[in-house]
Structures are given as C-alpha cells and as structure tokens.
Amino acid sequence: PASQPASQPASQPASQRSSSIELMRIFIMLVIIAHHYVVNSGLMEIIQQNSMLPSSLFLLVFGWGGKYGINCFVMITGYFMCKSSITIKKFIRLLLEIEFYNLIIYLFFLLTDYVDFSLIEFVKTILPIWGIGVGFVSSYLVFFLFIPFLNILIRNMTEKQYIRLMILCVIVFMIVPSMLIDVKIGYVGWFMVIYFIGGYIRLFPKKEFKNIKVWGVLTACLLAISWMSVIVCAWVNSKGISIFVYHFVNDCNKVLALVTAITTFLFFKDLHLGHNKIINNIASTTFGVLLIHANSDTMRQWLWKDMLNNVGMYRSNLIVVHACLSVLGVYIVCVMIDMLRIHLWEKPIMKWIGRILDNNKTKKY
C-alpha cells in the first residue's frame, strides 16, 4: 500500500550479488574507459575542428558515455546500500583503496623521473577529498558518508512521499537546468538523487521493473538517440555554429544520461545469470580499474598521450582497432593489478583491521 513505509516492502535477498548487475559493472567500466580514451587524450581538440570526418564521428560515439556510466554506478550503490549498513570497516576499505593507488601511482611516476617532486601535488595525493565537487572519486568518498542518513530518510517515507521527493529532485536538478536556468549541483548532491532512484527500485519492486524485453528495447533506443544527439551536434558544429559535441550527454543531470542509465540498470537487473564466480571476481575490481587508469592528470598524460599516442593514431586507418584494443587492454591490465592488490594487500590488512575493530566492539554508524 502507498501508506506503507519504505522499510516494509519485500525485496530480493542481498546475501549474494547477482552476476547480472556485476556484468553491468564490467560493461559500464568499459564505456567509461572508452570515454577517457577520447576526452583525456587531446583528441577532443582535433575532433571539434574536424567533427564530420568518419574517424571523428566514430570517436565521438565511442566516447560518449562517461556521465551515463557514473549514473549507472551510483544507481547500483543505491540499489544495494539502501538495505545495508555503512560500517567503519567498509569506509576504511574504501579509503585505503583510494590512498593505496594514489600513493603507489604517484611514487611510480616520481621514481621513474616522469615527474618532479611537488609539495602541492603530494598534498593532493594524500588528501582524498581534494577534488570534491569536480572529481568522481573524492565526491563519491564524501557521498559514502551520507548513506546512513539517506537510509534513515528513505526507510521512513511512504511510497507517495518517496515519489514526490524524486520528482522534486528531478525537476529542480535536471529539468530546470535544462531550461538554461543556472542551478548548481555538485557530484555529491547529484549522487544523492541517483541513490534515491536506485533505492526506490529496490524498496518498492514492481512487476514492470522485471520486463527485461521492454527495458532492453528502451535502452537500445535511448542509446541510439544519445549517439544521434552527438552526431547532430557535430554536424551543427561543422556549420560554424559553436556547440559542444557532447552537449546533451556531458553532465550527469542531462536527461539522456539519466534516463538511459535507469533503463540500462532495469535491463541488467533481471537477466538471471545466477552467481557466476568469474564475472563477480572481475567486477570486484571495478573501482580499482577506475582508480588506476583515471588516477591523475599525470596518469592521463602518460597513458593516453605518451604510451598509447591516441592523437597520433587519429588519422590512421587503424584508429577503430587501436581504440577498441586500447580500451580492452587497459581494462585487462587494471583488473590484473587490482586482483593482486586485493589478494596481497587488502585481504590481509582488512583481516588485521577487522580484529582491531572487533576487539573494540565497533558499532555501526
């Protein structure tokens, strides 16, 4: 019933994560790496000047989905965490993973003389919230601390109240800005909006949510519309009218970035792949893959500009092959690195931390 609090409706058991959603994590991370291949490599400057060349159109579509991917990941967080609890141990695990890669990657570039020591850069490295507001990782870390309080809110609302809250958020933070009214919302605030949506899908399951054929078709259509919007903007740009080629998808609160993320999640959610250990193990490295390949401006320079030379490949007949193999290669290497970190560092250190916390009878937030 509509008057029933959100904590009451039946929901799927959360003892094991479905491999369907874990497969979605893998897919979305590949989309995000493809986005970084284009936007972090210097290719965008060339593409904007040659927007209708076949190589430009391919790259624009290839790299369109960065903000869409962010929405998908936070929606997964909302779906799972709305019925879970944030503990000190969970937060420490997240913080240590971020700090591990920040320090290791910084030291790698320092010891190989790729960069010179800078006190400011070192401070940025050890302060994980330095980029809050503009960086995904630092914003996500801060957002993570809000989850216990968001859960208190959503578990004590009726479904009608929950729907009204989501409608209000969407109007204020998505529709109003689309009308050229300047409404500022940082990553942390927007993550809360997406969290509400993921939580609603979990707390108030509907028969309609399980129709994967419908959601699959809608996702395909919305992806096509998103890609077409990029091509149209490229065409307009080629006519001398200045417009960013990713105008309709370049922010998380753009309509296409949000709605496509919702349909994608609903499609993957009920694929019923069961519990596939291989998929789940690979997907467990998702955040690590992000932390490695998108770690810093130095990493972006080294990876996309120096090592893979994306700009140099722009006019090559092999640009499609180079783009696809580069994204796949970066993903595989990062997965392997993070699996080593998990087994050699995270598991031992978290066992030790767990014993300390247990001895002190740590309570949940």
Solvent accessible surface area in square Angstrom, and as a share of the most:
residue,aa,sasa,rsa
1,P,125,0.79
2,A,41,0.32
3,S,88,0.57
4,Q,58,0.26
5,P,55,0.35
6,A,0,0.00
7,S,50,0.33
8,Q,106,0.47
9,P,24,0.15
10,A,87,0.68
11,S,38,0.24
12,Q,70,0.31
13,P,118,0.75
14,A,62,0.48
15,S,108,0.70
16,Q,112,0.50
17,R,93,0.34
18,S,42,0.27
19,S,0,0.00
20,S,0,0.00
21,I,3,0.01
22,E,9,0.04
23,L,59,0.29
24,M,0,0.00
25,R,32,0.12
26,I,24,0.12
27,F,73,0.30
28,I,0,0.00
29,M,1,0.00
30,L,51,0.26
31,V,23,0.13
32,I,7,0.04
33,I,0,0.00
34,A,7,0.05
35,H,27,0.12
36,H,26,0.12
37,Y,0,0.00
38,V,0,0.00
39,V,46,0.27
40,N,31,0.16
41,S,0,0.00
42,G,21,0.20
43,L,0,0.00
44,M,21,0.09
45,E,109,0.49
46,I,41,0.21
47,I,0,0.00
48,Q,58,0.26
49,Q,147,0.65
50,N,39,0.20
51,S,4,0.02
52,M,75,0.33
53,L,71,0.35
54,P,107,0.67
55,S,21,0.14
56,S,0,0.00
57,L,39,0.20
58,F,55,0.23
59,L,0,0.00
60,L,0,0.00
61,V,38,0.22
62,F,43,0.18
63,G,0,0.00
64,W,15,0.05
65,G,0,0.00
66,G,4,0.04
67,K,47,0.20
68,Y,2,0.01
69,G,0,0.00
70,I,19,0.10
71,N,0,0.00
72,C,0,0.00
73,F,22,0.09
74,V,0,0.00
75,M,0,0.00
76,I,0,0.00
77,T,16,0.09
78,G,0,0.00
79,Y,9,0.03
80,F,22,0.09
81,M,19,0.08
82,C,0,0.00
83,K,80,0.34
84,S,33,0.21
85,S,38,0.25
86,I,3,0.02
87,T,31,0.18
88,I,56,0.28
89,K,72,0.30
90,K,66,0.28
91,F,35,0.15
92,I,41,0.21
93,R,85,0.31
94,L,20,0.10
95,L,51,0.25
96,L,50,0.25
97,E,16,0.07
98,I,2,0.01
99,E,32,0.14
100,F,50,0.21
101,Y,5,0.02
102,N,25,0.13
103,L,63,0.31
104,I,85,0.43
105,I,13,0.07
106,Y,25,0.09
107,L,78,0.39
108,F,98,0.41
109,F,5,0.02
110,L,42,0.21
111,L,142,0.70
112,T,76,0.44
113,D,124,0.64
114,Y,78,0.30
115,V,39,0.22
116,D,128,0.66
117,F,122,0.51
118,S,39,0.25
119,L,121,0.60
120,I,111,0.56
121,E,81,0.36
122,F,66,0.28
123,V,45,0.26
124,K,73,0.31
125,T,18,0.10
126,I,68,0.34
127,L,81,0.41
128,P,24,0.15
129,I,86,0.44
130,W,127,0.44
131,G,23,0.22
132,I,80,0.41
133,G,38,0.36
134,V,129,0.74
135,G,24,0.23
136,F,32,0.13
137,V,35,0.20
138,S,7,0.05
139,S,0,0.00
140,Y,28,0.11
141,L,6,0.03
142,V,27,0.16
143,F,0,0.00
144,F,18,0.08
145,L,73,0.36
146,F,83,0.35
147,I,0,0.00
148,P,20,0.12
149,F,137,0.57
150,L,15,0.07
151,N,5,0.02
152,I,109,0.55
153,L,78,0.39
154,I,0,0.00
155,R,70,0.26
156,N,109,0.56
157,M,19,0.08
158,T,31,0.18
159,E,24,0.11
160,K,115,0.49
161,Q,87,0.39
162,Y,0,0.00
163,I,64,0.32
164,R,158,0.58
165,L,41,0.20
166,M,27,0.12
167,I,92,0.46
168,L,104,0.52
169,C,11,0.07
170,V,29,0.17
171,I,76,0.39
172,V,52,0.30
173,F,54,0.23
174,M,12,0.05
175,I,74,0.37
176,V,34,0.19
177,P,30,0.19
178,S,64,0.41
179,M,123,0.55
180,L,168,0.84
181,I,92,0.47
182,D,115,0.59
183,V,41,0.24
184,K,171,0.72
185,I,42,0.21
186,G,40,0.39
187,Y,30,0.11
188,V,24,0.14
189,G,26,0.25
190,W,5,0.02
191,F,1,0.00
192,M,40,0.18
193,V,5,0.03
194,I,0,0.00
195,Y,0,0.00
196,F,13,0.05
197,I,15,0.08
198,G,0,0.00
199,G,0,0.00
200,Y,22,0.08
201,I,9,0.05
202,R,11,0.04
203,L,1,0.01
204,F,10,0.04
205,P,61,0.39
206,K,66,0.28
207,K,179,0.76
208,E,115,0.52
209,F,29,0.12
210,K,99,0.42
211,N,71,0.36
212,I,53,0.27
213,K,166,0.70
214,V,70,0.40
215,W,41,0.14
216,G,19,0.18
217,V,93,0.54
218,L,72,0.36
219,T,12,0.07
220,A,59,0.45
221,C,63,0.38
222,L,27,0.13
223,L,26,0.13
224,A,51,0.40
225,I,91,0.46
226,S,0,0.00
227,W,91,0.32
228,M,108,0.48
229,S,16,0.10
230,V,1,0.00
231,I,52,0.27
232,V,71,0.41
233,C,2,0.01
234,A,0,0.00
235,W,128,0.45
236,V,31,0.18
237,N,24,0.12
238,S,55,0.36
239,K,123,0.52
240,G,70,0.67
241,I,109,0.55
242,S,111,0.71
243,I,45,0.23
244,F,84,0.35
245,V,1,0.01
246,Y,4,0.02
247,H,69,0.31
248,F,97,0.40
249,V,3,0.02
250,N,50,0.26
251,D,63,0.33
252,C,9,0.05
253,N,23,0.12
254,K,44,0.19
255,V,69,0.40
256,L,26,0.13
257,A,0,0.00
258,L,4,0.02
259,V,52,0.30
260,T,0,0.00
261,A,0,0.00
262,I,39,0.20
263,T,6,0.03
264,T,1,0.01
265,F,0,0.00
266,L,3,0.02
267,F,58,0.24
268,F,22,0.09
269,K,16,0.07
270,D,4,0.02
271,L,45,0.23
272,H,151,0.67
273,L,78,0.39
274,G,47,0.45
275,H,100,0.44
276,N,60,0.31
277,K,145,0.61
278,I,123,0.62
279,I,31,0.16
280,N,23,0.12
281,N,69,0.35
282,I,50,0.25
283,A,2,0.02
284,S,70,0.45
285,T,0,0.00
286,T,10,0.06
287,F,41,0.17
288,G,0,0.00
289,V,0,0.00
290,L,17,0.08
291,L,5,0.03
292,I,13,0.07
293,H,2,0.01
294,A,20,0.15
295,N,35,0.18
296,S,36,0.23
297,D,113,0.58
298,T,38,0.22
299,M,13,0.06
300,R,65,0.24
301,Q,70,0.31
302,W,73,0.26
303,L,10,0.05
304,W,0,0.00
305,K,84,0.36
306,D,73,0.38
307,M,101,0.45
308,L,37,0.18
309,N,72,0.37
310,N,0,0.00
311,V,60,0.34
312,G,50,0.48
313,M,44,0.20
314,Y,3,0.01
315,R,171,0.63
316,S,35,0.23
317,N,155,0.79
318,L,108,0.54
319,I,10,0.05
320,V,69,0.40
321,V,79,0.45
322,H,31,0.14
323,A,0,0.00
324,C,59,0.35
325,L,112,0.56
326,S,9,0.06
327,V,10,0.06
328,L,85,0.42
329,G,29,0.28
330,V,12,0.07
331,Y,12,0.04
332,I,84,0.43
333,V,81,0.47
334,C,6,0.04
335,V,12,0.07
336,M,118,0.53
337,I,72,0.37
338,D,0,0.00
339,M,60,0.27
340,L,110,0.55
341,R,13,0.05
342,I,23,0.12
343,H,106,0.47
344,L,134,0.67
345,W,99,0.35
346,E,23,0.10
347,K,98,0.42
348,P,67,0.42
349,I,39,0.20
350,M,8,0.03
351,K,137,0.58
352,W,131,0.46
353,I,20,0.10
354,G,8,0.07
355,R,142,0.52
356,I,69,0.35
357,L,28,0.14
358,D,106,0.55
359,N,122,0.63
360,N,106,0.54
361,K,170,0.72
362,T,51,0.30
363,K,172,0.73
364,K,130,0.55
365,Y,140,0.53
